[in-house]
Amino acid sequence: MKKIKSALNYKTIGFLLLFAVIGAVGCSNSEANTQNEEEKGIPVNVVKLEKEQVSLPIQVSGDISTTKESRLSFKTGGIIESINVDQGDKVRKGEVLAKLDLKEIQEQVNQALIGLEKAQRDYNRVYSLYTDTVATLEQLQNAKSALGIASANLNIAKYNLKFSSIVAPSEGIILKKFFEEDEIVGTGHPIFYFASAEEAWRLVVGISDKDIVKLKLGDNAKITTDAYPNKELECKVSNIANSPGQFTGLYEVELSLEDKDIELKHGFFAKGEIYPSQFNECYALPINAIQEGIGKMVVFYSVNAEGTIAIKQETQIVSMNHEKVFISKNNLHDDMMIIVENQKEIKHLDKVRIIDSEWLAVTKK
């Protein structure tokens, strides 16, 4: 029995030694494979850097309004007798919005009417005397002038009476009300700020001098509002100011909204981009080529002529969209191959191994 046990022990030890050797050989092969992979380089995919003619968008923001807004006021001053609308009310064309107390103005009409009647009597009397050669021609002419002045005064008084009420010039909305009933208002002081609903919607934005030279009438734009965040509204540049604003120093540009089927409100905040008809030549990078970014600077990696070394590149963004980043052409060239996919983090001068077919197609040419 002791001999049998000794034989078993020797066999057991033999098996353990065999497993240990196999394990050591396996680890050695694994380390060797890893080392071989590192010597070959990090597997990466690359694409060729391409030039594109792009319209670099100009970022804008502002409040939506109508193309026709006006301040409605009385022709004459006086006491406000009635105000029939409030701020935010929609009104119809011809609707009476406010009226002055007409007592004083009506008395002015009556006074002008009495003056006209007296001037007419004086003229008739002088004319009779003139025909009888009692009055002179000068007296007749003076009477006729006085009659004309009296008639003009009556017309003025009637005109003031007519415009002692404010009537809506078109269908629209009262944006702001500046006075209340029984307040005294001066001649020409605005009572309402009115926006016509019969006109198109617009967005007025401020543009800097370096961007204003890029724009032309008819250039396209796209904007979004908080009310419709997932809907882009098509616009066109309809007006460009020739001088900057006195306080902002920016040039006002008017964008006319093309979409007629969406319900908008005055004062909606909107933001978006204007696309100038002037095009710029830039290099275009796929989004997945960007390794990191700080402000307007981005970092990406290209490969050397042999496709074996990663080279760090830094440049400035000039624009971007959902698919591409457009960069300046400084220190870049047309045949540069850009790393777009890699299996682990890459550093400058790391060894790489290109695995996609595009590189092979380019190098075979």
Steps between C-alpha positions, in 0.01 A plus 500: 500500500781740581655441157166576332460827693852606412429436132185711519685783666765500230231505230320788672819701524570429135159629390539816708840570347354447152214745564747755638713475188195533271381802699840664479515440128145642459583816697820539305308474170235749621765753602675448173176555305430820694854618438468418130170695480664803663796476265265487200311804632154602622230393248335810351273606214579807293336726242646752261479867598269675252441858393147638485341825388278598790284793596618581850186574704460814711340441840210738577224548755219745568125547546241424234277790394287607205632701208256783577483645850379848585436737789142622492427848638243783497536792260439747784555501873233481768341281764452134409131423533505127423739215418319199357783244480772365724855383447509170309152540347440407138312766304320527167561758229297819565433420866502808727778450754488826700333846501578841643253714691346692207351797687791735438562376147132525409495859631795578276296371205203715606725804535647443155148461356387831652813671368427367152141626510619848606768505228236402243269785608786750491595389153145524373462855640832621356417341166168692486676825589766429240239450227350836602849655477492582871767246611842475341653197332745464789216477750334230289824304478555525876147371564558210262828410677328507839232266363768257379677504838173432683425205269849355557462534879173307485665223296784477753258478791299227327821310417611514864155380605521206260838388635407541866432128501742216416382239252680171428672539159482123435440173675766454765594493866559764768855437617514775760271762653666818625207699650182444698161673497473856644870565446608813312698424187700736280485532124656198325581303815458125429205333670549148359781296349326307224609202285315418181393138452471552125877527456768228498702392802864599529805467723725804537855412613827685558802411287862608551696687234718195418188295420278763336725510190428131439123546469280579203125545460338161448754299700342203678464455875352247741371579848330319787283626785445372852132457410590262214845365598494210251387704199742701288343808340627604157591869459658733247701820550254775399675814621857599593576824685758734349617636834545352849267564791583804711521306828586143392749563220341208313334502159132405501406220261138405442411134438157439345337171600393287204276257693141632496335196663643529851334707772745750648469763769663838517808489722587130455874460557675333207853395419660350194748542217529708185671328206681760286513447124876557533680161520829419673741214431567292812611154598223272630555254784254227600370547853658171614845625400502757782691373803457805722407867484563815702300807400537537125811279487471128418749215510505214251761254372636435155747232391840537338563421132565133582187471713690377806521799736221714653565874477312743722334793320347813654294751307211745535135429426333739257162323500332166568178306449364163616737300282812706430736752653640761262851613583750754373760388246808603701783244483275238339513343152264321265653149523496486880340185644300550818440243774126458559476179702745338736484226762669691779626846587767635265787731583735695281752276313328176605540210260181423310380233260244600237234235456245654264481457125502873412864533598591196291311639201685833529847347550462268201442790261 
